[in-house]
């Protein structure tokens, strides 16, 4: 296992179950970013994307939040097009919601000089990092058998030196590899197959001097 969809090259592509080539692509603009950049909204969207449709009641139990608060945030997410009602389910009293299956792209550089969006971008990226970390900790806390432990991995490489263009090409190559292993819609999984999360993080590090 290596590390929303969800890459950040400057762009972040939020992971989904359906191959990106088979889904429409949505570029997150300033308005929709401000609509999503809230810890609870991002948690709601993550649960719906990973585990499928749910009601406000289900989500409130899962996330430990008041049902009314969850309902308010669900309406907010729907207003910005991140979620939609599940057809054929629900009643007048309680709706079933599902994540919209599109590939979400965010270019952080677009908001670098926009003070009105900078805070929302910081909230979004920090919450995204928290979600990535939480997924990893969840895996470590679970009692997986030796075969799955052998298949999973935690890896990092620290001896690369790249220009922005080279880092962008590396990220694209990594995305292409994941795409080749992503099944087409409607494909039956192999026996014994389980959902797998691939998280990719790649970013520059400012050089710091050694001991004086």
C-alpha positions in Angstrom: 0.0 0.0 0.0 1.4 3.4 -1.0 0.1 6.8 -0.5 -9.5 12.1 -1.9 -8.9 10.4 -5.7 -8.4 11.6 -3.6 -2.1 13.6 -6.4 -0.8 17.0 -5.6 1.7 18.0 -8.1 0.3 21.1 -8.0 -2.9 19.3 -8.8 -4.8 17.0 -6.5 -6.8 14.2 -8.1 -9.3 12.7 -5.7 -9.4 8.9 -5.7 -12.6 7.1 -6.7 -13.6 3.5 -7.4 -14.4 4.2 -11.1 -11.5 4.7 -13.5 -10.9 8.3 -14.3 -11.2 7.7 -18.1 -14.7 6.4 -17.6 -15.8 9.4 -15.4 -16.4 13.1 -16.2 -13.7 15.4 -14.8 -14.6 18.3 -12.6 -12.0 21.1 -11.9 -12.6 22.6 -8.5 -12.9 26.3 -8.7 -12.8 28.9 -5.9 -16.5 28.7 -5.1 -16.7 25.0 -5.0 -13.5 24.8 -3.0 -14.9 27.1 -0.3 -18.1 24.9 -0.4 -16.0 21.7 0.4 -13.3 23.1 2.6 -14.8 22.1 6.0 -13.5 19.1 8.1 -17.0 17.6 8.6 -18.1 18.1 5.0 -14.9 16.4 3.8 -15.4 13.5 6.2 -19.0 13.1 5.0 -17.9 13.0 1.4 -15.1 10.5 2.2 -17.5 8.1 3.8 -20.0 8.3 0.9 -17.2 7.9 -1.6 -15.6 4.9 0.1 -18.6 3.1 1.6 -21.5 4.0 -0.6 -24.9 5.8 -0.1 -26.1 6.7 3.4 -28.7 8.8 5.2 -28.0 11.6 7.6 -28.8 9.3 10.5 -26.3 6.7 9.3 -23.6 9.3 8.8 -24.3 11.0 12.2 -23.7 7.6 14.0 -20.6 6.9 11.9 -19.1 10.3 12.5 -20.4 11.0 16.0 -22.2 14.2 15.0 -25.7 15.6 15.5 -28.1 14.5 12.8 -29.3 18.1 12.2 -25.7 19.2 11.7 -25.0 16.4 9.3 -28.2 17.2 7.3 -27.1 20.8 7.0 -23.7 19.9 5.6 -25.3 17.3 3.3 -27.5 20.0 1.8 -24.4 22.2 1.4 -22.5 19.5 -0.4 -25.4 18.8 -2.7 -25.7 22.6 -3.5 -22.1 22.5 -4.7 -22.5 19.3 -6.7 -20.4 17.0 -4.6 -23.3 14.6 -3.7 -26.7 13.7 -5.0 -29.7 11.8 -3.9 -29.7 8.1 -4.5 -32.5 7.3 -7.0 -35.3 5.0 -5.8 -34.4 5.2 -2.1 -35.5 7.2 0.8 -38.7 8.8 2.0 -40.0 12.3 2.6 -38.6 12.1 6.0 -35.1 10.8 5.2 -33.0 11.0 2.1 -30.3 8.7 0.9 -27.2 10.5 -0.5 -24.3 9.3 -2.6 -21.1 10.9 -3.8 -21.1 12.2 -7.4 -18.8 9.9 -9.4 -16.5 12.3 -11.1 -12.8 12.9 -11.1 -12.0 16.0 -9.1 -9.0 18.0 -10.0 -7.6 20.9 -8.0 -4.6 23.1 -9.0 -3.4 24.7 -5.9 -1.3 27.2 -7.9 -4.5 28.8 -9.2 -5.3 30.1 -5.7 -1.8 31.2 -4.7 -2.5 34.9 -5.2 -6.2 34.8 -4.1 -6.4 35.8 -0.4 -10.1 35.1 -0.4 -9.5 31.4 -1.2 -6.2 30.8 0.4 -7.6 29.9 3.8 -10.1 27.5 2.3 -7.3 25.8 0.3 -5.2 25.4 3.5 -8.2 23.8 5.3 -8.8 21.5 2.3 -5.2 20.3 1.9 -4.7 19.8 5.7 -7.9 17.9 6.0 -6.9 15.8 3.0 -3.6 15.0 4.6 -5.4 14.0 7.9 -7.6 11.7 5.9 -4.6 10.0 4.2 -2.9 9.6 7.6 -6.1 8.2 9.2 -6.6 5.6 6.5 -3.0 4.4 7.0 -3.4 4.2 10.8 -6.7 2.3 10.4 -4.9 -0.3 8.3 -2.1 -0.6 10.9 -4.6 -1.0 13.7 -6.5 -3.8 11.9 -5.4 -7.5 12.2 -4.6 -8.4 8.5 -3.3 -11.8 7.7 0.2 -12.4 6.5 -0.6 -12.5 2.8 -2.1 -9.0 2.8 0.7 -7.7 5.0 3.2 -9.0 2.5 1.3 -7.4 -0.4 1.0 -4.0 1.3 3.9 -1.6 1.5 5.1 1.7 3.0 7.8 3.2 0.9 9.6 6.5 0.4 12.5 7.7 -1.8 14.7 10.5 -0.6 17.5 10.8 -3.1 15.6 12.4 -6.0 16.4 15.9 -7.2 13.9 17.3 -9.8 12.7 20.4 -11.5 8.9 21.2 -11.3 8.5 19.8 -14.8 10.3 16.5 -13.9 8.2 16.1 -10.8 5.0 16.7 -12.8 6.1 14.0 -15.3 6.8 11.6 -12.4 3.3 12.2 -11.0 1.8 11.6 -14.4 3.7 8.3 -14.8 2.5 7.1 -11.4 -1.1 8.0 -12.2 -0.8 6.1 -15.5 0.4 3.0 -13.6 -2.6 3.2 -11.2 -5.0 3.7 -14.2 -3.7 0.5 -15.8 -4.5 -1.5 -12.7 -8.0 0.1 -12.3 -10.8 -2.2 -13.7 -13.3 -0.9 -16.2 -16.8 -0.2 -15.0 -18.9 -3.4 -14.7 -15.8 -5.7 -14.4 -16.2 -8.5 -11.9 -13.4 -8.5 -9.3 -11.2 -11.5 -8.9 -12.1 -14.0 -6.1 -10.7 -12.8 -2.9 -10.3 -9.2 -4.1 -10.8 -6.4 -1.6 -11.0 -2.6 -2.0 -7.4 -1.2 -2.1 -6.4 2.4 -1.4 -3.4 3.8 -3.2 -2.2 7.1 -1.8 0.6 9.0 -3.6 2.4 11.9 -2.1 5.2 13.7 -3.8 6.4 17.2 -3.0 9.6 19.3 -2.8 11.5 19.7 0.5 13.3 22.9 1.3 17.0 22.2 1.9 18.3 22.9 5.4 21.8 23.1 6.5 23.5 20.6 8.9 24.9 21.4 12.3 26.8 24.7 12.5 
